[in-house]
Amino acid sequence: MTTATVMRFTAIPMGMLATAGLLLVMATLIQTDYVAMEPPESVTIGKIVMPEAEIIVDYESPLARPEAPPAPPEMPLISTEVQVDPAAPTGTGVQFTDPVDNTLSVGLVQPGDYLPIVKVAPQYPRTAIRRGLEGEVVVSFTVTRTGATRDIAVISAHTLDGNPTSVFNSAAIKAAERFKYKPRIENGVPLEVHGVQNRFIFELAE
């Protein structure tokens, strides 16, 4: 008997034994009693009630409104009167009167306020002398921290008869450019003063 024949006869019984074993295992598994697990009971949570809370807002006391600063006093109008003798050579015979208007109240001058130091008389225009014109010019300017003047502008200009004229404008502006002031001082710091006005009156001497 060959080896192949022996293996054939031994393989059949082994296969049958393996099959029988598998059938026995399957039968055992089928006959096992399995108990289905019931789901856990649901837990009911009671109604949650939030206690009422009183909200208190602590407002800080309102800040007091600062008082409005007092209105600055109106800028005094300073007059500068120029008279010229027609018989004198042009550019001479000019009389420069007191530049400060005597009608100004002394109470307007505050400690540390600006004060005029140098007032220059304007040159009487030759054209006005030839035409016998007399007039008045009001200029406005800014007194700087150093006491000089800038931003000079003519506010009004007319003859003493009330007729508008610009013949005196240039002379008035050039004179105002040479003005010198003691600057306004506040807390030891010099400040600019805007809107300062000066009146020039041009009159021919009789």
C-alpha positions as CSV (number, residue, x, y, z in Angstrom):
1,M,0.0,0.0,0.0
2,T,1.4,3.3,-1.0
3,T,1.7,6.5,1.1
4,A,-1.0,8.3,-1.0
5,T,-3.4,5.5,-0.3
6,V,-2.7,5.6,3.4
7,M,-3.2,9.4,3.5
8,R,-6.5,9.1,1.6
9,F,-8.0,6.6,4.1
10,T,-6.8,8.6,7.1
11,A,-8.0,12.0,5.8
12,I,-11.7,10.9,5.5
13,P,-12.1,9.8,9.2
14,M,-10.3,13.0,10.4
15,G,-12.6,15.2,8.3
16,M,-15.6,13.5,9.7
17,L,-14.4,14.0,13.2
18,A,-13.8,17.7,12.6
19,T,-17.2,18.1,11.2
20,A,-18.8,16.3,14.1
21,G,-16.9,18.5,16.5
22,L,-18.1,21.7,14.8
23,L,-21.7,20.5,14.8
24,L,-21.4,19.7,18.6
25,V,-20.1,23.2,19.3
26,M,-22.9,24.9,17.3
27,A,-25.5,22.9,19.1
28,T,-24.1,23.9,22.5
29,L,-24.2,27.5,21.5
30,I,-27.7,27.3,20.3
31,Q,-29.0,25.7,23.5
32,T,-27.4,28.5,25.7
33,D,-30.0,30.7,27.3
34,Y,-29.3,34.4,26.8
35,V,-31.1,37.0,28.9
36,A,-31.7,40.2,27.1
37,M,-30.6,43.2,29.2
38,E,-33.3,45.7,29.8
39,P,-32.4,49.4,29.3
40,P,-32.0,51.4,32.6
41,E,-34.9,53.4,33.7
42,S,-34.7,57.1,32.7
43,V,-34.1,59.5,35.5
44,T,-36.5,62.5,35.6
45,I,-34.9,65.7,36.7
46,G,-37.2,68.0,38.6
47,K,-38.0,71.5,37.3
48,I,-35.2,74.0,38.1
49,V,-36.5,77.3,39.4
50,M,-34.0,80.2,39.5
51,P,-34.5,82.5,42.4
52,E,-35.4,86.0,41.6
53,A,-32.4,88.3,42.1
54,E,-32.7,92.0,42.5
55,I,-30.1,93.8,40.3
56,I,-28.8,97.0,42.0
57,V,-26.9,99.4,39.8
58,D,-24.6,101.7,41.7
59,Y,-24.3,104.9,39.7
60,E,-21.6,107.2,40.6
61,S,-22.7,110.7,41.6
62,P,-22.9,112.8,38.4
63,L,-20.0,115.2,37.8
64,A,-20.9,118.8,38.4
65,R,-20.9,120.8,35.2
66,P,-18.0,123.2,35.2
67,E,-19.0,126.8,35.3
68,A,-18.6,128.7,32.1
69,P,-15.7,131.0,32.2
70,P,-16.6,134.7,32.3
71,A,-16.8,136.4,29.0
72,P,-13.6,138.4,28.3
73,P,-14.1,142.1,28.4
74,E,-14.4,143.8,25.0
75,M,-11.1,144.9,23.6
76,P,-10.8,148.7,24.2
77,L,-10.4,150.8,21.1
78,I,-7.3,152.9,21.3
79,S,-7.2,156.1,19.3
80,T,-4.1,157.5,17.6
81,E,-4.6,161.0,16.3
82,V,-2.2,162.4,13.7
83,Q,-2.1,166.0,12.7
84,V,0.1,167.5,10.1
85,D,0.9,171.1,9.2
86,P,0.3,171.6,5.5
87,A,2.9,174.4,5.4
88,A,5.7,172.1,6.7
89,P,7.7,169.8,4.3
90,T,6.2,166.4,3.7
91,G,7.0,164.0,6.5
92,T,7.6,166.7,9.1
93,G,5.3,168.6,11.4
94,V,3.5,165.4,12.5
95,Q,2.0,165.7,15.9
96,F,1.4,162.4,17.8
97,T,-1.1,162.8,20.5
98,D,-1.6,160.4,23.5
99,P,-2.4,157.1,22.0
100,V,-4.5,155.9,24.9
101,D,-8.2,157.0,24.8
102,N,-8.8,158.9,28.0
103,T,-12.4,157.7,28.1
104,L,-11.2,154.1,28.9
105,S,-12.0,152.9,32.3
106,V,-9.0,152.0,34.5
107,G,-10.8,149.0,35.7
108,L,-10.4,147.3,32.3
109,V,-6.7,146.9,32.9
110,Q,-6.2,143.6,34.8
111,P,-2.9,142.5,36.4
112,G,-0.9,140.6,33.8
113,D,-2.9,142.1,30.9
114,Y,-1.3,143.4,27.8
115,L,-0.3,147.1,27.7
116,P,1.0,149.3,24.9
117,I,4.6,150.2,25.2
118,V,5.5,151.8,21.8
119,K,3.0,153.6,19.6
120,V,4.3,154.9,16.3
121,A,2.5,157.7,14.5
122,P,1.6,156.9,10.9
123,Q,2.9,158.9,8.0
124,Y,0.3,161.3,6.6
125,P,-0.2,160.2,3.0
126,R,1.0,162.9,0.5
127,T,-2.1,162.2,-1.7
128,A,-4.4,163.1,1.3
129,I,-2.4,166.2,2.0
130,R,-2.7,167.4,-1.6
131,R,-6.4,166.7,-1.7
132,G,-7.0,168.1,1.8
133,L,-8.4,164.9,3.0
134,E,-8.9,164.0,6.7
135,G,-10.0,160.6,7.8
136,E,-10.2,157.8,10.3
137,V,-9.0,154.1,10.0
138,V,-9.7,151.3,12.5
139,V,-7.4,148.3,12.3
140,S,-7.5,145.0,14.1
141,F,-4.4,142.8,15.0
142,T,-3.0,140.2,17.2
143,V,-0.6,140.9,20.0
144,T,1.9,138.0,20.0
145,R,3.7,136.4,23.0
146,T,6.7,138.7,22.3
147,G,4.6,141.9,22.3
148,A,4.8,142.4,18.5
149,T,1.8,142.7,16.2
150,R,0.6,140.5,13.3
151,D,-2.4,139.7,11.2
152,I,-3.2,143.4,10.8
153,A,-6.4,144.1,9.0
154,V,-8.4,147.3,8.3
155,I,-11.9,147.1,9.8
156,S,-13.2,150.5,8.7
157,A,-11.8,153.5,6.8
158,H,-13.5,156.7,5.9
159,T,-13.0,160.4,5.7
160,L,-14.1,162.6,8.6
161,D,-17.1,163.5,6.4
162,G,-18.2,159.8,6.4
163,N,-17.2,158.9,2.9
164,P,-15.4,155.6,2.4
165,T,-11.7,155.9,1.4
166,S,-8.6,153.7,1.4
167,V,-6.1,156.5,1.1
168,F,-5.0,156.1,4.7
169,N,-5.0,152.3,4.9
170,S,-1.4,151.7,4.0
171,A,-0.1,154.3,6.5
172,A,-2.2,152.9,9.3
173,I,-1.1,149.3,8.7
174,K,2.6,150.3,8.5
175,A,2.3,152.2,11.8
176,A,0.5,149.3,13.5
177,E,3.3,146.9,12.4
178,R,5.7,148.9,14.5
179,F,3.6,148.8,17.7
180,K,5.1,147.1,20.7
181,Y,3.2,145.8,23.7
182,K,3.8,144.2,27.1
183,P,2.2,140.7,26.4
184,R,-0.6,139.3,28.4
185,I,0.7,137.0,31.2
186,E,-1.3,134.2,32.8
187,N,0.3,131.9,35.4
188,G,3.7,133.2,34.3
189,V,3.2,132.2,30.6
190,P,2.8,134.9,27.9
191,L,-0.3,134.5,25.7
192,E,-1.4,135.9,22.4
193,V,-4.3,138.4,22.4
194,H,-6.5,138.4,19.3
195,G,-8.8,141.1,18.1
196,V,-7.0,144.1,19.5
197,Q,-8.2,147.3,17.8
198,N,-6.6,150.7,17.2
199,R,-8.2,153.9,15.7
200,F,-6.0,156.2,13.6
201,I,-7.4,159.7,13.1
202,F,-5.7,161.8,10.3
203,E,-6.4,165.5,10.6
204,L,-4.8,168.5,9.0
205,A,-3.6,171.3,11.3
206,E,-5.4,174.6,10.8
